[in-house]
């Protein structure tokens, strides 16, 4: 007897598996015409509709293209987070002066710039490694 987990997986496969049934005039099931059979991936029974690269993870979907890291983009993100930092510091430190809150949020935004650059660089390198591309060399 299959376990509960196996029953759930089997039910999920049935729920997401689509079959085309062809019935003739008498109500008998017939084989579908060869041109109407959908193309399927042999590994999971699904087709890769968008033609992207299949990954080994849970979902077989194409890799999301990561942009190369940029200091300009990191600075823009920090400027977007500056008001958020100020609001948080204003809620947490209600008794401190506005200048102190602003300088604290400015300091956190300054620390946020290299952090986001490093995160972008890591994501970009991971994308290059998974896609098999070579990094762009600097002139």
C-alpha positions in Angstrom: 0.0 0.0 0.0 1.5 3.4 -1.0 2.3 5.8 1.8 0.3 9.1 2.3 3.1 11.0 0.6 3.1 8.7 -2.4 -0.7 9.0 -2.7 -0.5 12.8 -2.6 2.2 12.9 -5.3 0.2 10.5 -7.5 -2.9 12.6 -7.0 -1.0 15.8 -7.9 0.4 14.1 -11.1 -3.1 13.2 -12.1 -4.4 16.6 -11.3 -1.8 18.3 -13.5 -1.5 15.8 -16.3 -3.6 16.6 -19.3 -4.8 13.9 -21.7 -6.6 14.3 -24.9 -9.4 11.8 -25.4 -10.8 11.3 -28.8 -14.3 9.7 -29.1 -15.9 8.6 -32.3 -19.6 8.8 -33.2 -20.5 5.6 -31.4 -18.8 6.7 -28.1 -15.7 4.5 -28.4 -12.3 6.0 -27.5 -10.0 6.1 -30.5 -6.3 6.8 -30.9 -5.5 10.5 -31.6 -4.3 11.5 -35.0 -0.5 11.6 -35.2 -0.4 15.4 -35.9 -2.5 16.2 -32.7 -0.3 14.4 -30.2 1.4 17.0 -28.0 5.2 17.0 -27.7 6.3 15.9 -24.2 9.4 15.9 -22.2 10.3 12.3 -21.4 11.7 13.0 -17.9 8.5 14.3 -16.2 5.8 14.0 -18.8 5.8 17.7 -19.6 6.8 19.7 -22.5 9.1 22.7 -22.2 6.8 25.2 -24.0 9.2 28.2 -24.1 12.3 26.2 -25.2 14.4 27.4 -22.3 17.2 25.5 -20.6 15.9 22.8 -18.2 17.4 22.9 -14.7 17.9 20.2 -12.2 15.8 21.9 -9.5 12.2 21.3 -8.4 10.7 23.1 -11.4 12.0 22.7 -14.9 12.0 26.3 -16.1 14.5 28.5 -17.9 17.1 30.4 -16.0 16.3 34.0 -15.2 18.9 36.2 -16.9 20.9 38.2 -14.4 22.3 41.6 -15.3 26.0 42.3 -14.8 26.7 44.1 -11.4 26.7 47.9 -11.5 27.6 50.5 -8.9 25.1 52.9 -10.4 22.3 50.4 -9.9 23.5 49.8 -6.3 23.5 53.5 -5.5 20.0 53.9 -6.9 18.7 51.1 -4.7 20.4 52.7 -1.7 18.7 56.0 -2.5 15.3 54.2 -2.7 15.9 52.6 0.7 17.1 55.9 2.3 13.5 57.1 3.2 12.7 53.6 4.4 15.7 53.6 6.8 14.7 57.1 8.0 11.1 56.0 8.7 12.3 53.0 10.6 14.8 55.0 12.7 12.1 57.6 13.3 9.8 54.9 14.7 12.4 53.2 16.7 14.2 56.3 18.1 11.4 58.8 18.6 13.4 60.7 21.3 16.5 61.4 19.2 17.0 64.5 17.0 16.0 64.5 13.4 19.7 65.1 12.4 20.8 61.9 14.2 18.0 59.9 12.6 18.9 61.2 9.1 22.7 60.6 9.6 22.0 57.1 10.8 19.8 56.4 7.8 22.5 57.9 5.6 25.1 55.7 7.1 23.0 52.6 6.7 22.4 53.6 3.0 26.1 54.0 2.5 26.7 50.5 3.8 23.8 49.2 1.7 25.6 50.2 -1.6 28.5 47.7 -1.4 26.2 45.0 0.0 23.9 45.1 -2.9 26.8 45.3 -5.4 28.2 42.1 -3.9 24.8 40.4 -4.0 24.4 41.4 -7.7 27.9 40.1 -8.5 27.2 36.8 -6.8 23.9 36.4 -8.6 25.5 37.3 -11.9 28.4 34.8 -11.4 26.0 32.1 -10.5 23.9 32.8 -13.6 27.0 32.6 -15.8 28.1 29.4 -14.2 24.7 27.7 -14.6 24.2 28.9 -18.2 27.7 27.9 -19.2 28.7 31.4 -20.5 32.0 33.1 -20.0 32.3 36.3 -18.0 32.8 39.5 -20.0 36.4 40.6 -19.7 37.1 44.3 -18.8 39.2 46.3 -21.4 
